[in-house]
Amino acid sequence: MMNRILILNPKGGCGKTTISTNLASYFACQGVTTALLDYDPQGSSMRWARQRPKNLPSVYAVNASEKYNTSVTRSWYLRVPPDTEQVIIDAPAGVTTARLQEHLRNVNTVLIPVMPSAIDVHAVARFIQELLLQGKVKQRGIKVGIIANRVKSKSVAYKSLCRFLSTIKLPFIASLRDSQFYVAAAEHGIGVHEIKGKNVDQDKENWKALYEWINTPEELYKTEVGY
């Protein structure tokens, strides 16, 4: 079956593309036929895909924000190869309630990256409420998890974010550090797990919890969060 993961947060600059591209490359390297849909008008995921070396496992990329020929349906334009097993969806910033329903259609998992700042915490708190009430993710059986992104583990801001996340009934999956390896990976069309050298080991380790959570059986997840 095709699994669809939506990377979503209406606030810009929280690292949706970083999560999307690293997940896409990870799945591709595991031998999973992977597609990446870029809904962000900035097209960062598409630029990443164009930079991806030809000798690495491929990721099928779709520019979902591009205007398409009205002679075809949108579903046809956004089609992925029939053997695709994993779809990663890089959502744009500023998603409205109406567009939220569209993005959640046929999605299995939602990942919410959030930065450790007061502004980001306030924005994500309101968004989580909308996701639960308007998006009705629990009723749809959609897994939802939160990722702390670009963190400095000893900072006051990160500790405040952790306290906030401990108060909400959604899984806090992983913390990804503020690392230049993500910048390098983005420039070369790869994921951090494809970078060689011991200096990147900590970043690779930080992703393990996320991979494991994504692969958590649906019924076990429902039990953990009280679905």
N, C-alpha and C positions, 0 to 999 in steps of 0.2 A: 504494500500500500504506500501511496505517496504521503509523506509527512511534511507539514507546512509550519515553519517557525516564523513568527512575526516579531521584528525588533521595533519596538514602539515607545515613543515618549514625545508628546507634543512640543516639548522645549528643544530648541536647537542646541547644538554643541555639546551634547551629552555622550557622544561616542557610539551612535547607532551604527554608523558605517564600519567602525572598528570591530564591533561585535559581529556584524553581518559578514564581513570579508574573512575574518579569522575562522568563523564557523564554517563558511562555505569551503575554504581551503582544507580545513580539518576533515570534513566529511569526504571530500574528493580524495584526499590522501588515504582514507580508510577503504577506498574502493567503492564508495557510495556514489551513484550517479546523481549529481547535484546541479541545481539551478539557482541563480541569484537574480531576484527581481528588484530593480532600483526605482523606487517611486519618488526619490528626492530629486527635485529639479537641478540641484547642484551637480548631480551625476558622479559623485565620488566613487561609488561602487563600480560604476561602468568604467571609470578611468583605471581603477584597480584591476579590473578584469582584462582590460586591454594591455596592461603591463605584465600580466602573468606569463612567465616563461613557457614556451611551447613544450619543453621537456618535462614539465610537471603535470600531474593529473588535472584535467581540464574542468572548468566550471562554466556552465552554460549561462550567459548573462543576458538579461532583457531590460531594455530601457523603458520602464513602465511609466515614466513621467512624460515621455515624448508624445506629441500629437500624432495621431495615426490616421490613415486613410479611412474616410467615412464609408467606403464601399465594403469594408469588412467589419465584423463585430469586435468589440473590445476583448472578449474572451478569446477570439481567434488570434488577435494581436499579441495577447499575453500568454499564449500557449507555450508549453515547454515540451521537450521530447517525451514521448509516451512511456519510455522506460525510466523516467526520472523518479528517484526514490526520496530525495530530500530537496525541499524548496525553502530558501532563505529569503525573507522579504524585508528589505530596508525601507521603512516607512519615512515619509517626510515629516518635517516639523509642522506644528500648527494644525494638526488633524482635528477637524470639526466633528461634532457628534454624528452628523450624517455620514461623513467619510469614515468614521470609526466603524460603523456597521458594515460598510463595504470591505474594509481591511480585515475585519474579523471573520468574514465569510470563509468557511471551509478551512479555518486555521486550527491546528492542534495545540500549539504552544505560543505564548506571548512572553517575550523577554523585555524587561524594562531597565535600561541602563540609567543610572543616576549619578550625578557628580556630588562630591561632598562639599556643598555650599548651602547656605541658608536659603538662597533664592531657588536653587534646584530642589531642595527638600520641600519647600512650600509648594512648588509647581507640581511635583510628583504626588504629593499628598492629595491635591485636588483631582489629579488625573486618575489616581487609583480609585477614588470614590466614583468618578464617572465610569470607569471601566467596569466596576462591580455593579453599579446601578443601571447605567444606560447600555453598556456592552453586554451585561448579563453573562459574563464569562463562566460563572459557576453553573448556571442553568444549561449552558452549552457544553459543559464538560471540558473547557479549555484550561490547560495548565498555564499558570502565570507565575513567573519568578522574577526577582529583582537582582540586578548586578550593580555593585558599587564600582564605578569606573574612574580611572586616573587618580587613584588614592595615594596619599602618603600616610602610611599606617600609624605613625606616631603623632599625626597632626590633631589639633583640637576639632577641626571641622569633620574629620573622619570619625572620630569618637562620637560626635553629635549625630552624625548620620546613622551610625550603628545603634545608638539609643532610639532614634526614631523608628528604624526598621524593626526593632524588637517589639514595638507596640502595635504593629499591623499584622493581620493574619494572612500574610503571603510569604512564601519562602524567600529568604535572603540567601542566594545561591553561592555567589562568589565575589571576591574583591580583586580587581585588576589594578596593578600599580601604575603610577605615572612613569612610563618608561619610554625611552627613545627607540626601543626595539619595535614598537608599534608604528612609529613614524617610518622607520627603515622598511618594515614589512609592507606598508601601504605604498611606498614609492616603487617597490619592485614587484608588486602583484603577488605577494606570498603571505603566509600566516606566520605568527611567531614560532609555531611549532616546527616550521620548515627552516628556521635559522639555526645554524650550527654554532657550537661553542658553549662553554660552561656558564658564561655570563647571563645567558638567557634562560637558564634552567629554572629560576624562580618564577619567571613569567609562564613557562610551560606548566609548572606545578600548580599555579593559580587557576589554570583552566580545567584541571582534572575534575573538580567538584561540579563544574558546569556540564561537562560531558556526561558525568554520571547521572546528574539530575535529569538531563534531557532523556536519557535512556531508562529512567525510572518507570516501571509499569504503571499504566494509568490508574488501575484500581488501588495500588499502594499509595499513589499521590493523593487520590481522593480521600483516602482514610487519614492521611497525615494532616490535611488542611480542612477536614470536616465537610467535604462536599456531600 
